[in-house]
């Protein structure tokens, strides 16, 4: 068998390993962002290996990647734990996310289609229904999907890539932390205004609203990380 033949034979195994690694990253990230793994909690590798039915190698590769994203802290000779942001880190990350969402709002008004706006309206109606029923899980999920839809409408892959990494660091707190009735009402009003501005293709005003909307989450995010 020639060297080139050998490479062809070995290639499927390496691809399979890459897919396993990607799947472990996705599933572990979901546990963190959903709050099942709480800030400052230790990552129990043995439990996760049993849960995912994998060996420690792909799990540890996933842990390293999520540590690079800022979702996990690596502890020298002691494994890893879920990251908990300091007050200063929350301030810094929020400013970056606010800038990214503001830019997305401006760009979305240049590219978004009527069909995409209609889809956002459907999500918004369902979100309002969840709010009126005082049902937080679907409310926060629909809220997140609306923000991601506006980001996708920016048609800017680089912007979306940075946003996915940065917003992931505060996503669990941003979309699952407790809100006062006044904070809920303000969020609903902001989302209604977003739709109006998208229809008007008013990028400058929407960008400003998106930045203010993200910054308004500072109190609930700080409380979720124990910095209130």
One Martini backbone bead per residue (centre of mass of N, CA, C, O) as a GRO file, in nm:
protein
  228
    1UNK     BB    1   0.096   0.036   0.023
    2UNK     BB    2   0.070   0.354  -0.015
    3UNK     BB    3   0.090   0.651   0.146
    4UNK     BB    4  -0.177   0.758   0.023
    5UNK     BB    5  -0.351   0.514   0.104
    6UNK     BB    6  -0.306   0.537   0.409
    7UNK     BB    7  -0.436   0.818   0.442
    8UNK     BB    8  -0.720   0.730   0.346
    9UNK     BB    9  -0.768   0.517   0.568
   10UNK     BB   10  -0.721   0.718   0.824
   11UNK     BB   11  -0.919   0.962   0.793
   12UNK     BB   12  -1.198   0.870   0.921
   13UNK     BB   13  -1.100   0.853   1.216
   14UNK     BB   14  -1.034   1.157   1.250
   15UNK     BB   15  -1.319   1.260   1.190
   16UNK     BB   16  -1.468   1.113   1.415
   17UNK     BB   17  -1.312   1.249   1.645
   18UNK     BB   18  -1.399   1.536   1.580
   19UNK     BB   19  -1.704   1.495   1.619
   20UNK     BB   20  -1.692   1.414   1.913
   21UNK     BB   21  -1.563   1.670   2.018
   22UNK     BB   22  -1.787   1.864   1.926
   23UNK     BB   23  -2.018   1.732   2.088
   24UNK     BB   24  -1.897   1.774   2.369
   25UNK     BB   25  -1.883   2.078   2.358
   26UNK     BB   26  -2.185   2.130   2.323
   27UNK     BB   27  -2.289   1.978   2.580
   28UNK     BB   28  -2.117   2.128   2.790
   29UNK     BB   29  -2.211   2.412   2.721
   30UNK     BB   30  -2.512   2.364   2.790
   31UNK     BB   31  -2.471   2.309   3.094
   32UNK     BB   32  -2.366   2.594   3.152
   33UNK     BB   33  -2.587   2.783   3.015
   34UNK     BB   34  -2.833   2.648   3.180
   35UNK     BB   35  -2.709   2.596   3.493
   36UNK     BB   36  -2.634   2.306   3.580
   37UNK     BB   37  -2.358   2.444   3.578
   38UNK     BB   38  -2.228   2.631   3.814
   39UNK     BB   39  -2.074   2.876   3.937
   40UNK     BB   40  -1.774   2.731   4.077
   41UNK     BB   41  -1.811   2.455   3.986
   42UNK     BB   42  -1.709   2.145   3.959
   43UNK     BB   43  -1.573   1.919   3.731
   44UNK     BB   44  -1.701   1.594   3.682
   45UNK     BB   45  -1.553   1.369   3.489
   46UNK     BB   46  -1.677   1.096   3.560
   47UNK     BB   47  -1.976   1.175   3.524
   48UNK     BB   48  -1.952   1.277   3.227
   49UNK     BB   49  -1.853   1.016   3.102
   50UNK     BB   50  -2.108   0.858   3.173
   51UNK     BB   51  -2.316   1.044   3.041
   52UNK     BB   52  -2.162   1.041   2.743
   53UNK     BB   53  -2.000   0.786   2.682
   54UNK     BB   54  -1.682   0.848   2.749
   55UNK     BB   55  -1.377   0.946   2.754
   56UNK     BB   56  -1.140   1.168   2.877
   57UNK     BB   57  -1.016   1.292   2.624
   58UNK     BB   58  -1.257   1.452   2.491
   59UNK     BB   59  -1.326   1.606   2.749
   60UNK     BB   60  -1.052   1.758   2.785
   61UNK     BB   61  -1.066   1.901   2.515
   62UNK     BB   62  -1.327   2.056   2.580
   63UNK     BB   63  -1.226   2.204   2.830
   64UNK     BB   64  -1.005   2.368   2.688
   65UNK     BB   65  -1.191   2.521   2.495
   66UNK     BB   66  -1.381   2.647   2.718
   67UNK     BB   67  -1.150   2.797   2.853
   68UNK     BB   68  -1.088   2.979   2.606
   69UNK     BB   69  -1.390   3.106   2.626
   70UNK     BB   70  -1.444   3.143   2.958
   71UNK     BB   71  -1.625   2.900   3.099
   72UNK     BB   72  -1.353   2.788   3.217
   73UNK     BB   73  -1.138   2.678   3.483
   74UNK     BB   74  -0.811   2.599   3.533
   75UNK     BB   75  -0.671   2.368   3.768
   76UNK     BB   76  -0.390   2.292   3.909
   77UNK     BB   77  -0.419   1.956   3.959
   78UNK     BB   78  -0.774   2.009   3.979
   79UNK     BB   79  -0.892   2.068   3.709
   80UNK     BB   80  -1.223   2.217   3.694
   81UNK     BB   81  -1.434   2.516   3.652
   82UNK     BB   82  -1.678   2.730   3.662
   83UNK     BB   83  -1.705   3.036   3.571
   84UNK     BB   84  -1.663   3.354   3.751
   85UNK     BB   85  -1.745   3.675   3.740
   86UNK     BB   86  -1.648   3.974   3.784
   87UNK     BB   87  -1.741   4.292   3.793
   88UNK     BB   88  -1.537   4.383   3.576
   89UNK     BB   89  -1.595   4.160   3.367
   90UNK     BB   90  -1.889   4.226   3.324
   91UNK     BB   91  -1.846   4.510   3.220
   92UNK     BB   92  -1.667   4.432   2.976
   93UNK     BB   93  -1.852   4.226   2.834
   94UNK     BB   94  -2.101   4.406   2.802
   95UNK     BB   95  -1.970   4.616   2.618
   96UNK     BB   96  -1.909   4.424   2.388
   97UNK     BB   97  -2.196   4.313   2.342
   98UNK     BB   98  -2.326   4.587   2.290
   99UNK     BB   99  -2.159   4.651   2.038
  100UNK     BB  100  -2.239   4.402   1.872
  101UNK     BB  101  -2.551   4.447   1.877
  102UNK     BB  102  -2.544   4.726   1.755
  103UNK     BB  103  -2.414   4.641   1.486
  104UNK     BB  104  -2.632   4.435   1.410
  105UNK     BB  105  -2.867   4.633   1.392
  106UNK     BB  106  -2.751   4.806   1.165
  107UNK     BB  107  -2.709   4.572   0.956
  108UNK     BB  108  -2.993   4.449   0.952
  109UNK     BB  109  -3.129   4.700   0.812
  110UNK     BB  110  -2.978   4.628   0.533
  111UNK     BB  111  -3.072   4.290   0.511
  112UNK     BB  112  -3.341   4.237   0.601
  113UNK     BB  113  -3.633   4.065   0.572
  114UNK     BB  114  -3.966   4.031   0.586
  115UNK     BB  115  -3.957   3.733   0.677
  116UNK     BB  116  -3.772   3.777   0.923
  117UNK     BB  117  -3.956   3.972   1.071
  118UNK     BB  118  -4.195   3.780   1.094
  119UNK     BB  119  -4.044   3.571   1.266
  120UNK     BB  120  -3.990   3.764   1.502
  121UNK     BB  121  -4.288   3.821   1.565
  122UNK     BB  122  -4.356   3.534   1.650
  123UNK     BB  123  -4.157   3.520   1.884
  124UNK     BB  124  -4.269   3.763   2.036
  125UNK     BB  125  -4.556   3.658   2.088
  126UNK     BB  126  -4.459   3.413   2.254
  127UNK     BB  127  -4.308   3.577   2.468
  128UNK     BB  128  -4.551   3.736   2.574
  129UNK     BB  129  -4.710   3.490   2.663
  130UNK     BB  130  -4.502   3.393   2.871
  131UNK     BB  131  -4.510   3.651   3.041
  132UNK     BB  132  -4.818   3.641   3.111
  133UNK     BB  133  -4.767   3.341   3.246
  134UNK     BB  134  -4.504   3.329   3.404
  135UNK     BB  135  -4.277   3.171   3.196
  136UNK     BB  136  -3.946   3.168   3.185
  137UNK     BB  137  -3.813   2.957   2.994
  138UNK     BB  138  -3.954   3.044   2.721
  139UNK     BB  139  -3.890   3.339   2.739
  140UNK     BB  140  -3.575   3.320   2.728
  141UNK     BB  141  -3.554   3.156   2.468
  142UNK     BB  142  -3.699   3.365   2.283
  143UNK     BB  143  -3.518   3.600   2.343
  144UNK     BB  144  -3.259   3.475   2.231
  145UNK     BB  145  -3.366   3.423   1.939
  146UNK     BB  146  -3.402   3.718   1.865
  147UNK     BB  147  -3.110   3.809   1.892
  148UNK     BB  148  -2.999   3.597   1.689
  149UNK     BB  149  -3.166   3.696   1.443
  150UNK     BB  150  -3.035   3.975   1.426
  151UNK     BB  151  -2.750   3.877   1.396
  152UNK     BB  152  -2.798   3.710   1.134
  153UNK     BB  153  -2.900   3.970   0.967
  154UNK     BB  154  -2.611   4.100   0.932
  155UNK     BB  155  -2.419   3.910   0.750
  156UNK     BB  156  -2.176   3.862   0.978
  157UNK     BB  157  -1.952   3.626   1.063
  158UNK     BB  158  -1.750   3.768   1.247
  159UNK     BB  159  -1.953   3.886   1.443
  160UNK     BB  160  -2.086   3.615   1.525
  161UNK     BB  161  -1.832   3.479   1.641
  162UNK     BB  162  -1.771   3.680   1.870
  163UNK     BB  163  -2.050   3.671   2.001
  164UNK     BB  164  -2.059   3.374   2.084
  165UNK     BB  165  -1.824   3.398   2.285
  166UNK     BB  166  -1.906   3.645   2.464
  167UNK     BB  167  -2.208   3.575   2.534
  168UNK     BB  168  -2.148   3.299   2.671
  169UNK     BB  169  -2.039   3.422   2.948
  170UNK     BB  170  -2.359   3.555   3.004
  171UNK     BB  171  -2.609   3.389   2.915
  172UNK     BB  172  -2.726   3.253   3.163
  173UNK     BB  173  -2.778   3.520   3.317
  174UNK     BB  174  -2.931   3.683   3.100
  175UNK     BB  175  -3.170   3.439   3.047
  176UNK     BB  176  -3.215   3.338   3.383
  177UNK     BB  177  -3.243   3.562   3.555
  178UNK     BB  178  -3.390   3.746   3.773
  179UNK     BB  179  -3.686   3.953   3.761
  180UNK     BB  180  -3.856   4.220   3.764
  181UNK     BB  181  -4.146   4.346   3.652
  182UNK     BB  182  -4.008   4.597   3.531
  183UNK     BB  183  -3.791   4.446   3.364
  184UNK     BB  184  -3.983   4.288   3.190
  185UNK     BB  185  -4.139   4.527   3.066
  186UNK     BB  186  -3.892   4.663   2.935
  187UNK     BB  187  -3.814   4.429   2.750
  188UNK     BB  188  -4.073   4.424   2.587
  189UNK     BB  189  -4.059   4.716   2.483
  190UNK     BB  190  -3.791   4.684   2.335
  191UNK     BB  191  -3.885   4.461   2.136
  192UNK     BB  192  -4.105   4.626   2.002
  193UNK     BB  193  -3.909   4.846   1.897
  194UNK     BB  194  -3.733   4.667   1.722
  195UNK     BB  195  -3.949   4.599   1.511
  196UNK     BB  196  -4.007   4.885   1.418
  197UNK     BB  197  -3.708   4.943   1.324
  198UNK     BB  198  -3.684   4.717   1.122
  199UNK     BB  199  -3.916   4.811   0.936
  200UNK     BB  200  -3.769   5.103   0.901
  201UNK     BB  201  -3.457   5.075   0.877
  202UNK     BB  202  -3.329   5.193   1.166
  203UNK     BB  203  -3.012   5.155   1.251
  204UNK     BB  204  -2.927   5.377   1.452
  205UNK     BB  205  -3.156   5.332   1.661
  206UNK     BB  206  -3.121   5.029   1.701
  207UNK     BB  207  -2.830   5.032   1.798
  208UNK     BB  208  -2.887   5.201   2.052
  209UNK     BB  209  -3.095   5.011   2.178
  210UNK     BB  210  -2.919   4.756   2.203
  211UNK     BB  211  -2.711   4.875   2.393
  212UNK     BB  212  -2.905   4.952   2.621
  213UNK     BB  213  -3.033   4.672   2.664
  214UNK     BB  214  -2.777   4.527   2.757
  215UNK     BB  215  -2.694   4.720   2.992
  216UNK     BB  216  -2.962   4.663   3.163
  217UNK     BB  217  -2.842   4.366   3.264
  218UNK     BB  218  -2.639   4.414   3.493
  219UNK     BB  219  -2.791   4.345   3.762
  220UNK     BB  220  -2.868   4.042   3.697
  221UNK     BB  221  -2.583   3.943   3.637
  222UNK     BB  222  -2.446   4.019   3.901
  223UNK     BB  223  -2.633   3.847   4.080
  224UNK     BB  224  -2.567   3.567   3.948
  225UNK     BB  225  -2.242   3.616   4.035
  226UNK     BB  226  -2.232   3.764   4.323
  227UNK     BB  227  -2.214   4.115   4.261
  228UNK     BB  228  -2.460   4.278   4.411
   0.00000   0.00000   0.00000
